[in-house]
Amino acid sequence: MPTTLTVRILGAGISGLASAILLAADGHRVELIDERFEAPAVGTSLGLFGPAQTALARLGLLDQVRAMSAAPDAGTLRSADGRVLAAVPAGKALLISRSDLVRALLEALPESVERRRRRVEEVRPLRDGADLLVGADGAHSLVRRSGWPGQGRARSHGVTVLRGTAAIAPPEISETWGRGWLFRITPLAGGGTNWFACLPEHRTGSRDEDLAHLRRSLGGRRDVIDEVLAAASTEQTLVHGLHTAPAVWPVRQNVVLVGDAAHAMAPNLGHGANTALQDAESLALALRHAQSRASQGPSPQQGPSPQEGSLQSPSAVVAPALRRYSAARALPGQGWRLGSEAMLRVAMSSRGAPLRDRVLHCTTGRLAERRSSSARHAERRGVPR
């Protein structure tokens, strides 16, 4: 019969909540620990692509999330003077407020999950009495720093991120790359604009002053940026640095890292939440597979099978499950992390910006403009697209 594991999860963000829901649904005893169980106050957007939507379907939340999401067809990448550098298809992505997604996951958390609201400063006691410890505690993961000593500290990229929402319709769906800065505009479901900016490090401790600095830095660059920043408010703005996780293998003994704890990445490819949901799904499937294999017993060459109805030891399930999980998720997670960092460097380039813009505009940009022109002509002639 299946082995019921005692699973302790540190962190009630997207990956921790999704892991708790899926593992509890499979009958495991799940304890979820966080300082607070609440959705973020500022509902900035994140994109969810096909694999993440598959994970949401497994969680039973896809229809609910789709109803709360915007689903634009495409956007554009633009230079600081407004030239189109590339057309960016949305790929059937759903854009949802982080607050709405976390709230949906919190509401879906089964009553069987034991919630423990407390601050954790020492990881070792968390392993006592647990068959599996899941580190879902973000970019600055205490689990990672404790279990991977000397290589677990997150790295700063020396930039400041400002992001928020504004109560206006998005003037366009775009990301603008300047010389050492970027600004992204996307829609919110039900109206409103989500915006995201990245600048060289500049934080004063005052959101009012940081937002004023952003307006001074980018003011007059593009009309659409001015329009969004004029509608932005300090109450709906977040200011923080940008840190990414080091390259670590996400499994050690009976400890596993998921989400940002495993591979916190720059936001430039929009896959942080996606990899978090995929990690949770992969961990649950790996444990389910290991349980199934363990219940079948050893092969004839390995000796007699266990008696029917007997329980397998937790380690007989956890060890192969974590091998399967790391084989499935370590390289994809690190691949997205490295790709996002590379895109950050290109987007935030200062001295190389003129060459970058010229190359993109002469290739993907002109192709996008021709396609847009053809679509407009077809629309005027009444030809279906």
Contacts in CASP RR format, 6 or more apart in sequence:
PFRMAT RR
TARGET T0000
AUTHOR 0000-0000-0000
METHOD contacts of the structure
MODEL  1
MPTTLTVRILGAGISGLASAILLAADGHRVELIDERFEAPAVGTSLGLFG
PAQTALARLGLLDQVRAMSAAPDAGTLRSADGRVLAAVPAGKALLISRSD
LVRALLEALPESVERRRRRVEEVRPLRDGADLLVGADGAHSLVRRSGWPG
QGRARSHGVTVLRGTAAIAPPEISETWGRGWLFRITPLAGGGTNWFACLP
EHRTGSRDEDLAHLRRSLGGRRDVIDEVLAAASTEQTLVHGLHTAPAVWP
VRQNVVLVGDAAHAMAPNLGHGANTALQDAESLALALRHAQSRASQGPSP
QQGPSPQEGSLQSPSAVVAPALRRYSAARALPGQGWRLGSEAMLRVAMSS
RGAPLRDRVLHCTTGRLAERRSSSARHAERRGVPR
1 295 0 8 1.000
1 309 0 8 1.000
1 310 0 8 1.000
1 311 0 8 1.000
2 26 0 8 1.000
2 27 0 8 1.000
2 291 0 8 1.000
2 295 0 8 1.000
3 291 0 8 1.000
3 294 0 8 1.000
3 311 0 8 1.000
3 312 0 8 1.000
3 313 0 8 1.000
3 314 0 8 1.000
3 316 0 8 1.000
3 317 0 8 1.000
4 27 0 8 1.000
4 28 0 8 1.000
4 29 0 8 1.000
5 23 0 8 1.000
5 28 0 8 1.000
5 29 0 8 1.000
5 131 0 8 1.000
5 132 0 8 1.000
5 287 0 8 1.000
5 314 0 8 1.000
5 317 0 8 1.000
5 318 0 8 1.000
6 28 0 8 1.000
6 29 0 8 1.000
6 31 0 8 1.000
6 129 0 8 1.000
6 130 0 8 1.000
6 131 0 8 1.000
6 132 0 8 1.000
6 314 0 8 1.000
7 23 0 8 1.000
7 28 0 8 1.000
7 29 0 8 1.000
7 30 0 8 1.000
7 31 0 8 1.000
7 130 0 8 1.000
7 131 0 8 1.000
7 132 0 8 1.000
7 133 0 8 1.000
7 134 0 8 1.000
8 31 0 8 1.000
8 33 0 8 1.000
8 126 0 8 1.000
8 127 0 8 1.000
8 130 0 8 1.000
8 132 0 8 1.000
8 133 0 8 1.000
8 134 0 8 1.000
9 16 0 8 1.000
9 19 0 8 1.000
9 20 0 8 1.000
9 30 0 8 1.000
9 31 0 8 1.000
9 32 0 8 1.000
9 33 0 8 1.000
9 133 0 8 1.000
9 134 0 8 1.000
9 135 0 8 1.000
9 136 0 8 1.000
10 33 0 8 1.000
10 34 0 8 1.000
10 120 0 8 1.000
10 123 0 8 1.000
10 126 0 8 1.000
10 133 0 8 1.000
10 134 0 8 1.000
10 135 0 8 1.000
10 136 0 8 1.000
10 137 0 8 1.000
10 142 0 8 1.000
10 143 0 8 1.000
11 32 0 8 1.000
11 33 0 8 1.000
11 34 0 8 1.000
11 135 0 8 1.000
11 136 0 8 1.000
11 137 0 8 1.000
11 138 0 8 1.000
12 20 0 8 1.000
12 32 0 8 1.000
12 33 0 8 1.000
12 34 0 8 1.000
12 36 0 8 1.000
12 37 0 8 1.000
12 106 0 8 1.000
12 115 0 8 1.000
12 136 0 8 1.000
13 34 0 8 1.000
13 102 0 8 1.000
13 105 0 8 1.000
13 136 0 8 1.000
13 138 0 8 1.000
13 276 0 8 1.000
14 101 0 8 1.000
14 102 0 8 1.000
14 105 0 8 1.000
14 259 0 8 1.000
14 273 0 8 1.000
14 276 0 8 1.000
14 277 0 8 1.000
15 136 0 8 1.000
15 258 0 8 1.000
15 259 0 8 1.000
15 260 0 8 1.000
15 261 0 8 1.000
15 276 0 8 1.000
15 277 0 8 1.000
15 279 0 8 1.000
15 280 0 8 1.000
16 32 0 8 1.000
16 134 0 8 1.000
16 135 0 8 1.000
16 136 0 8 1.000
16 258 0 8 1.000
16 276 0 8 1.000
16 280 0 8 1.000
17 32 0 8 1.000
17 102 0 8 1.000
17 105 0 8 1.000
17 106 0 8 1.000
17 108 0 8 1.000
17 109 0 8 1.000
18 55 0 8 1.000
18 59 0 8 1.000
18 105 0 8 1.000
18 276 0 8 1.000
18 277 0 8 1.000
18 280 0 8 1.000
18 281 0 8 1.000
19 134 0 8 1.000
19 136 0 8 1.000
19 258 0 8 1.000
19 279 0 8 1.000
19 280 0 8 1.000
19 283 0 8 1.000
19 284 0 8 1.000
20 30 0 8 1.000
20 32 0 8 1.000
20 109 0 8 1.000
20 113 0 8 1.000
21 59 0 8 1.000
21 105 0 8 1.000
21 108 0 8 1.000
21 109 0 8 1.000
21 110 0 8 1.000
21 113 0 8 1.000
22 58 0 8 1.000
22 59 0 8 1.000
22 280 0 8 1.000
22 281 0 8 1.000
22 283 0 8 1.000
22 284 0 8 1.000
23 30 0 8 1.000
23 283 0 8 1.000
23 284 0 8 1.000
23 287 0 8 1.000
24 30 0 8 1.000
24 109 0 8 1.000
24 110 0 8 1.000
24 112 0 8 1.000
24 113 0 8 1.000
25 110 0 8 1.000
25 284 0 8 1.000
26 284 0 8 1.000
26 287 0 8 1.000
26 288 0 8 1.000
27 112 0 8 1.000
28 287 0 8 1.000
29 112 0 8 1.000
29 114 0 8 1.000
30 112 0 8 1.000
30 113 0 8 1.000
30 114 0 8 1.000
31 113 0 8 1.000
31 114 0 8 1.000
31 116 0 8 1.000
31 130 0 8 1.000
32 109 0 8 1.000
32 113 0 8 1.000
32 114 0 8 1.000
32 115 0 8 1.000
32 116 0 8 1.000
33 116 0 8 1.000
33 117 0 8 1.000
33 118 0 8 1.000
33 120 0 8 1.000
33 126 0 8 1.000
34 115 0 8 1.000
34 116 0 8 1.000
34 117 0 8 1.000
35 117 0 8 1.000
35 118 0 8 1.000
35 119 0 8 1.000
36 117 0 8 1.000
37 106 0 8 1.000
37 115 0 8 1.000
37 117 0 8 1.000
38 106 0 8 1.000
39 98 0 8 1.000
39 99 0 8 1.000
39 100 0 8 1.000
39 102 0 8 1.000
39 103 0 8 1.000
39 106 0 8 1.000
40 98 0 8 1.000
40 99 0 8 1.000
40 102 0 8 1.000
41 99 0 8 1.000
42 99 0 8 1.000
42 163 0 8 1.000
42 164 0 8 1.000
42 165 0 8 1.000
42 236 0 8 1.000
42 237 0 8 1.000
42 238 0 8 1.000
43 97 0 8 1.000
43 98 0 8 1.000
43 99 0 8 1.000
43 100 0 8 1.000
43 164 0 8 1.000
43 165 0 8 1.000
43 194 0 8 1.000
43 236 0 8 1.000
44 97 0 8 1.000
44 98 0 8 1.000
44 163 0 8 1.000
44 164 0 8 1.000
44 165 0 8 1.000
44 194 0 8 1.000
44 196 0 8 1.000
44 238 0 8 1.000
45 70 0 8 1.000
45 95 0 8 1.000
45 96 0 8 1.000
45 97 0 8 1.000
45 98 0 8 1.000
45 186 0 8 1.000
45 188 0 8 1.000
45 194 0 8 1.000
46 95 0 8 1.000
46 96 0 8 1.000
46 98 0 8 1.000
46 101 0 8 1.000
46 270 0 8 1.000
46 272 0 8 1.000
46 273 0 8 1.000
47 93 0 8 1.000
47 94 0 8 1.000
47 95 0 8 1.000
47 96 0 8 1.000
47 270 0 8 1.000
47 273 0 8 1.000
47 274 0 8 1.000
48 56 0 8 1.000
48 65 0 8 1.000
48 69 0 8 1.000
48 93 0 8 1.000
48 94 0 8 1.000
48 95 0 8 1.000
48 96 0 8 1.000
48 101 0 8 1.000
48 273 0 8 1.000
48 274 0 8 1.000
48 277 0 8 1.000
49 91 0 8 1.000
49 92 0 8 1.000
49 93 0 8 1.000
49 271 0 8 1.000
49 274 0 8 1.000
50 92 0 8 1.000
50 93 0 8 1.000
51 274 0 8 1.000
51 277 0 8 1.000
51 278 0 8 1.000
52 273 0 8 1.000
52 274 0 8 1.000
52 277 0 8 1.000
52 278 0 8 1.000
53 62 0 8 1.000
53 65 0 8 1.000
53 94 0 8 1.000
54 281 0 8 1.000
55 277 0 8 1.000
55 278 0 8 1.000
55 280 0 8 1.000
55 281 0 8 1.000
56 62 0 8 1.000
56 65 0 8 1.000
56 277 0 8 1.000
58 281 0 8 1.000
58 284 0 8 1.000
59 105 0 8 1.000
59 108 0 8 1.000
59 277 0 8 1.000
60 108 0 8 1.000
61 104 0 8 1.000
61 105 0 8 1.000
61 108 0 8 1.000
64 104 0 8 1.000
65 94 0 8 1.000
65 96 0 8 1.000
65 100 0 8 1.000
65 101 0 8 1.000
65 104 0 8 1.000
66 94 0 8 1.000
68 96 0 8 1.000
68 97 0 8 1.000
68 100 0 8 1.000
68 104 0 8 1.000
68 189 0 8 1.000
69 94 0 8 1.000
69 95 0 8 1.000
69 96 0 8 1.000
69 189 0 8 1.000
70 94 0 8 1.000
70 95 0 8 1.000
70 96 0 8 1.000
70 186 0 8 1.000
70 187 0 8 1.000
70 188 0 8 1.000
70 189 0 8 1.000
70 190 0 8 1.000
70 191 0 8 1.000
71 90 0 8 1.000
71 92 0 8 1.000
71 93 0 8 1.000
71 94 0 8 1.000
71 95 0 8 1.000
72 90 0 8 1.000
72 95 0 8 1.000
72 173 0 8 1.000
72 186 0 8 1.000
72 187 0 8 1.000
73 89 0 8 1.000
73 90 0 8 1.000
74 87 0 8 1.000
74 88 0 8 1.000
74 89 0 8 1.000
74 90 0 8 1.000
74 173 0 8 1.000
75 87 0 8 1.000
75 88 0 8 1.000
75 89 0 8 1.000
75 90 0 8 1.000
75 172 0 8 1.000
75 173 0 8 1.000
75 174 0 8 1.000
76 84 0 8 1.000
76 85 0 8 1.000
76 86 0 8 1.000
76 87 0 8 1.000
76 88 0 8 1.000
76 172 0 8 1.000
76 173 0 8 1.000
76 174 0 8 1.000
76 175 0 8 1.000
76 368 0 8 1.000
77 84 0 8 1.000
77 85 0 8 1.000
77 86 0 8 1.000
77 87 0 8 1.000
77 88 0 8 1.000
77 174 0 8 1.000
77 175 0 8 1.000
77 176 0 8 1.000
77 177 0 8 1.000
77 360 0 8 1.000
78 84 0 8 1.000
78 85 0 8 1.000
78 174 0 8 1.000
78 175 0 8 1.000
78 176 0 8 1.000
78 177 0 8 1.000
78 222 0 8 1.000
79 85 0 8 1.000
79 176 0 8 1.000
79 177 0 8 1.000
79 178 0 8 1.000
79 357 0 8 1.000
79 360 0 8 1.000
79 361 0 8 1.000
80 176 0 8 1.000
80 177 0 8 1.000
80 178 0 8 1.000
80 179 0 8 1.000
80 221 0 8 1.000
80 222 0 8 1.000
80 353 0 8 1.000
80 357 0 8 1.000
81 222 0 8 1.000
82 176 0 8 1.000
82 222 0 8 1.000
83 357 0 8 1.000
83 361 0 8 1.000
83 365 0 8 1.000
84 361 0 8 1.000
84 365 0 8 1.000
84 368 0 8 1.000
84 369 0 8 1.000
84 372 0 8 1.000
85 177 0 8 1.000
85 357 0 8 1.000
85 360 0 8 1.000
85 361 0 8 1.000
85 364 0 8 1.000
85 365 0 8 1.000
86 360 0 8 1.000
86 364 0 8 1.000
86 365 0 8 1.000
86 368 0 8 1.000
87 364 0 8 1.000
87 365 0 8 1.000
87 367 0 8 1.000
87 368 0 8 1.000
87 371 0 8 1.000
87 372 0 8 1.000
88 175 0 8 1.000
95 186 0 8 1.000
95 187 0 8 1.000
95 188 0 8 1.000
95 189 0 8 1.000
95 194 0 8 1.000
96 189 0 8 1.000
97 165 0 8 1.000
97 188 0 8 1.000
97 189 0 8 1.000
97 194 0 8 1.000
98 273 0 8 1.000
100 189 0 8 1.000
101 273 0 8 1.000
109 115 0 8 1.000
120 126 0 8 1.000
120 137 0 8 1.000
120 142 0 8 1.000
121 142 0 8 1.000
122 146 0 8 1.000
123 133 0 8 1.000
123 142 0 8 1.000
123 143 0 8 1.000
123 146 0 8 1.000
123 147 0 8 1.000
124 146 0 8 1.000
126 133 0 8 1.000
126 143 0 8 1.000
127 133 0 8 1.000
127 254 0 8 1.000
127 255 0 8 1.000
130 254 0 8 1.000
131 254 0 8 1.000
131 314 0 8 1.000
131 315 0 8 1.000
131 317 0 8 1.000
131 318 0 8 1.000
132 254 0 8 1.000
132 255 0 8 1.000
132 256 0 8 1.000
132 287 0 8 1.000
132 314 0 8 1.000
132 318 0 8 1.000
133 143 0 8 1.000
133 254 0 8 1.000
133 255 0 8 1.000
133 256 0 8 1.000
134 255 0 8 1.000
134 256 0 8 1.000
134 257 0 8 1.000
134 258 0 8 1.000
134 283 0 8 1.000
135 141 0 8 1.000
135 143 0 8 1.000
135 144 0 8 1.000
135 255 0 8 1.000
135 256 0 8 1.000
135 257 0 8 1.000
135 258 0 8 1.000
135 261 0 8 1.000
136 257 0 8 1.000
136 258 0 8 1.000
136 259 0 8 1.000
136 261 0 8 1.000
137 143 0 8 1.000
137 261 0 8 1.000
138 259 0 8 1.000
138 260 0 8 1.000
138 261 0 8 1.000
138 264 0 8 1.000
139 154 0 8 1.000
139 243 0 8 1.000
139 244 0 8 1.000
139 245 0 8 1.000
139 260 0 8 1.000
139 261 0 8 1.000
139 264 0 8 1.000
140 154 0 8 1.000
140 243 0 8 1.000
141 152 0 8 1.000
141 154 0 8 1.000
141 245 0 8 1.000
141 257 0 8 1.000
141 260 0 8 1.000
141 261 0 8 1.000
143 255 0 8 1.000
143 257 0 8 1.000
143 261 0 8 1.000
144 152 0 8 1.000
144 245 0 8 1.000
144 248 0 8 1.000
144 257 0 8 1.000
144 261 0 8 1.000
144 262 0 8 1.000
145 152 0 8 1.000
145 153 0 8 1.000
147 252 0 8 1.000
147 255 0 8 1.000
148 246 0 8 1.000
148 248 0 8 1.000
148 252 0 8 1.000
151 246 0 8 1.000
151 248 0 8 1.000
152 245 0 8 1.000
152 246 0 8 1.000
152 248 0 8 1.000
153 246 0 8 1.000
154 243 0 8 1.000
154 244 0 8 1.000
154 245 0 8 1.000
154 246 0 8 1.000
154 264 0 8 1.000
155 243 0 8 1.000
155 244 0 8 1.000
155 245 0 8 1.000
155 246 0 8 1.000
156 241 0 8 1.000
156 242 0 8 1.000
156 243 0 8 1.000
157 241 0 8 1.000
157 242 0 8 1.000
157 243 0 8 1.000
157 244 0 8 1.000
157 266 0 8 1.000
157 341 0 8 1.000
157 344 0 8 1.000
158 200 0 8 1.000
158 201 0 8 1.000
158 241 0 8 1.000
158 242 0 8 1.000
159 198 0 8 1.000
159 199 0 8 1.000
159 200 0 8 1.000
159 201 0 8 1.000
159 241 0 8 1.000
159 242 0 8 1.000
159 344 0 8 1.000
159 348 0 8 1.000
160 198 0 8 1.000
160 199 0 8 1.000
160 200 0 8 1.000
160 201 0 8 1.000
160 202 0 8 1.000
160 203 0 8 1.000
160 210 0 8 1.000
160 239 0 8 1.000
160 240 0 8 1.000
160 241 0 8 1.000
160 242 0 8 1.000
161 196 0 8 1.000
161 197 0 8 1.000
161 198 0 8 1.000
161 238 0 8 1.000
161 239 0 8 1.000
161 240 0 8 1.000
161 241 0 8 1.000
161 242 0 8 1.000
161 267 0 8 1.000
162 196 0 8 1.000
162 197 0 8 1.000
162 198 0 8 1.000
162 199 0 8 1.000
162 210 0 8 1.000
162 211 0 8 1.000
162 214 0 8 1.000
162 237 0 8 1.000
162 238 0 8 1.000
162 239 0 8 1.000
163 194 0 8 1.000
163 195 0 8 1.000
163 196 0 8 1.000
163 197 0 8 1.000
163 237 0 8 1.000
163 238 0 8 1.000
164 194 0 8 1.000
164 195 0 8 1.000
164 196 0 8 1.000
164 232 0 8 1.000
164 236 0 8 1.000
164 237 0 8 1.000
164 238 0 8 1.000
165 188 0 8 1.000
165 192 0 8 1.000
165 193 0 8 1.000
165 194 0 8 1.000
165 195 0 8 1.000
165 236 0 8 1.000
166 192 0 8 1.000
166 193 0 8 1.000
166 195 0 8 1.000
166 228 0 8 1.000
166 231 0 8 1.000
166 232 0 8 1.000
166 233 0 8 1.000
166 236 0 8 1.000
167 192 0 8 1.000
167 193 0 8 1.000
167 231 0 8 1.000
168 192 0 8 1.000
168 193 0 8 1.000
168 227 0 8 1.000
168 228 0 8 1.000
168 231 0 8 1.000
169 187 0 8 1.000
169 191 0 8 1.000
169 192 0 8 1.000
169 193 0 8 1.000
170 185 0 8 1.000
170 186 0 8 1.000
170 187 0 8 1.000
170 192 0 8 1.000
170 193 0 8 1.000
170 194 0 8 1.000
170 228 0 8 1.000
171 185 0 8 1.000
171 193 0 8 1.000
171 223 0 8 1.000
171 224 0 8 1.000
171 227 0 8 1.000
171 228 0 8 1.000
172 185 0 8 1.000
172 224 0 8 1.000
173 185 0 8 1.000
173 186 0 8 1.000
173 187 0 8 1.000
174 184 0 8 1.000
174 185 0 8 1.000
174 224 0 8 1.000
175 182 0 8 1.000
175 183 0 8 1.000
175 184 0 8 1.000
175 185 0 8 1.000
175 347 0 8 1.000
176 182 0 8 1.000
176 183 0 8 1.000
176 184 0 8 1.000
176 221 0 8 1.000
176 222 0 8 1.000
176 225 0 8 1.000
177 347 0 8 1.000
177 353 0 8 1.000
177 356 0 8 1.000
177 357 0 8 1.000
178 221 0 8 1.000
178 353 0 8 1.000
179 349 0 8 1.000
179 350 0 8 1.000
179 353 0 8 1.000
180 199 0 8 1.000
180 200 0 8 1.000
180 348 0 8 1.000
180 349 0 8 1.000
180 350 0 8 1.000
180 353 0 8 1.000
181 197 0 8 1.000
181 198 0 8 1.000
181 199 0 8 1.000
181 200 0 8 1.000
181 217 0 8 1.000
181 218 0 8 1.000
181 348 0 8 1.000
182 197 0 8 1.000
182 198 0 8 1.000
182 347 0 8 1.000
182 348 0 8 1.000
183 195 0 8 1.000
183 196 0 8 1.000
183 197 0 8 1.000
183 198 0 8 1.000
183 218 0 8 1.000
183 221 0 8 1.000
183 222 0 8 1.000
183 225 0 8 1.000
183 228 0 8 1.000
184 195 0 8 1.000
184 196 0 8 1.000
184 197 0 8 1.000
185 193 0 8 1.000
185 194 0 8 1.000
185 195 0 8 1.000
185 224 0 8 1.000
185 225 0 8 1.000
185 228 0 8 1.000
186 193 0 8 1.000
186 194 0 8 1.000
186 195 0 8 1.000
186 196 0 8 1.000
187 193 0 8 1.000
187 194 0 8 1.000
188 194 0 8 1.000
193 228 0 8 1.000
193 231 0 8 1.000
195 228 0 8 1.000
195 229 0 8 1.000
195 232 0 8 1.000
196 267 0 8 1.000
197 214 0 8 1.000
197 218 0 8 1.000
198 242 0 8 1.000
198 344 0 8 1.000
198 347 0 8 1.000
198 348 0 8 1.000
199 213 0 8 1.000
199 214 0 8 1.000
199 217 0 8 1.000
201 241 0 8 1.000
202 210 0 8 1.000
202 213 0 8 1.000
203 210 0 8 1.000
203 239 0 8 1.000
203 241 0 8 1.000
204 210 0 8 1.000
204 213 0 8 1.000
205 239 0 8 1.000
207 234 0 8 1.000
207 237 0 8 1.000
207 239 0 8 1.000
208 234 0 8 1.000
210 237 0 8 1.000
210 239 0 8 1.000
211 229 0 8 1.000
211 232 0 8 1.000
211 234 0 8 1.000
211 237 0 8 1.000
211 239 0 8 1.000
214 229 0 8 1.000
215 229 0 8 1.000
218 225 0 8 1.000
218 226 0 8 1.000
218 229 0 8 1.000
219 225 0 8 1.000
219 226 0 8 1.000
219 229 0 8 1.000
220 226 0 8 1.000
242 266 0 8 1.000
242 267 0 8 1.000
242 344 0 8 1.000
243 264 0 8 1.000
244 264 0 8 1.000
244 265 0 8 1.000
244 266 0 8 1.000
244 337 0 8 1.000
244 340 0 8 1.000
244 341 0 8 1.000
245 260 0 8 1.000
245 261 0 8 1.000
245 262 0 8 1.000
245 263 0 8 1.000
245 264 0 8 1.000
245 265 0 8 1.000
245 337 0 8 1.000
247 334 0 8 1.000
247 337 0 8 1.000
248 257 0 8 1.000
248 262 0 8 1.000
249 326 0 8 1.000
249 330 0 8 1.000
250 256 0 8 1.000
250 257 0 8 1.000
250 258 0 8 1.000
250 262 0 8 1.000
250 263 0 8 1.000
250 325 0 8 1.000
250 326 0 8 1.000
250 329 0 8 1.000
250 330 0 8 1.000
251 257 0 8 1.000
251 322 0 8 1.000
251 323 0 8 1.000
251 325 0 8 1.000
251 326 0 8 1.000
251 330 0 8 1.000
254 315 0 8 1.000
254 318 0 8 1.000
254 319 0 8 1.000
254 322 0 8 1.000
256 283 0 8 1.000
256 322 0 8 1.000
256 325 0 8 1.000
256 326 0 8 1.000
258 276 0 8 1.000
258 279 0 8 1.000
258 280 0 8 1.000
258 283 0 8 1.000
259 272 0 8 1.000
259 275 0 8 1.000
259 276 0 8 1.000
259 279 0 8 1.000
259 280 0 8 1.000
260 272 0 8 1.000
260 276 0 8 1.000
262 279 0 8 1.000
262 329 0 8 1.000
262 330 0 8 1.000
262 333 0 8 1.000
263 275 0 8 1.000
263 333 0 8 1.000
263 334 0 8 1.000
263 335 0 8 1.000
263 336 0 8 1.000
263 337 0 8 1.000
264 337 0 8 1.000
265 271 0 8 1.000
265 272 0 8 1.000
265 275 0 8 1.000
265 333 0 8 1.000
265 336 0 8 1.000
265 337 0 8 1.000
265 339 0 8 1.000
265 340 0 8 1.000
265 341 0 8 1.000
266 340 0 8 1.000
266 341 0 8 1.000
266 343 0 8 1.000
266 344 0 8 1.000
267 340 0 8 1.000
268 340 0 8 1.000
268 343 0 8 1.000
268 344 0 8 1.000
268 347 0 8 1.000
269 336 0 8 1.000
269 339 0 8 1.000
269 340 0 8 1.000
269 343 0 8 1.000
270 340 0 8 1.000
271 336 0 8 1.000
271 340 0 8 1.000
272 336 0 8 1.000
275 329 0 8 1.000
275 332 0 8 1.000
275 333 0 8 1.000
275 336 0 8 1.000
278 329 0 8 1.000
278 332 0 8 1.000
279 329 0 8 1.000
282 325 0 8 1.000
282 328 0 8 1.000
282 329 0 8 1.000
283 321 0 8 1.000
283 325 0 8 1.000
286 321 0 8 1.000
286 322 0 8 1.000
286 324 0 8 1.000
286 325 0 8 1.000
286 328 0 8 1.000
287 317 0 8 1.000
287 318 0 8 1.000
287 321 0 8 1.000
289 321 0 8 1.000
289 324 0 8 1.000
290 316 0 8 1.000
290 317 0 8 1.000
290 318 0 8 1.000
290 320 0 8 1.000
290 321 0 8 1.000
290 324 0 8 1.000
291 312 0 8 1.000
291 317 0 8 1.000
291 321 0 8 1.000
293 320 0 8 1.000
294 312 0 8 1.000
294 316 0 8 1.000
294 317 0 8 1.000
294 320 0 8 1.000
295 312 0 8 1.000
296 305 0 8 1.000
297 305 0 8 1.000
297 306 0 8 1.000
297 312 0 8 1.000
298 304 0 8 1.000
298 305 0 8 1.000
306 312 0 8 1.000
346 356 0 8 1.000
349 356 0 8 1.000
375 385 0 8 1.000
378 384 0 8 1.000
378 385 0 8 1.000
379 385 0 8 1.000
END
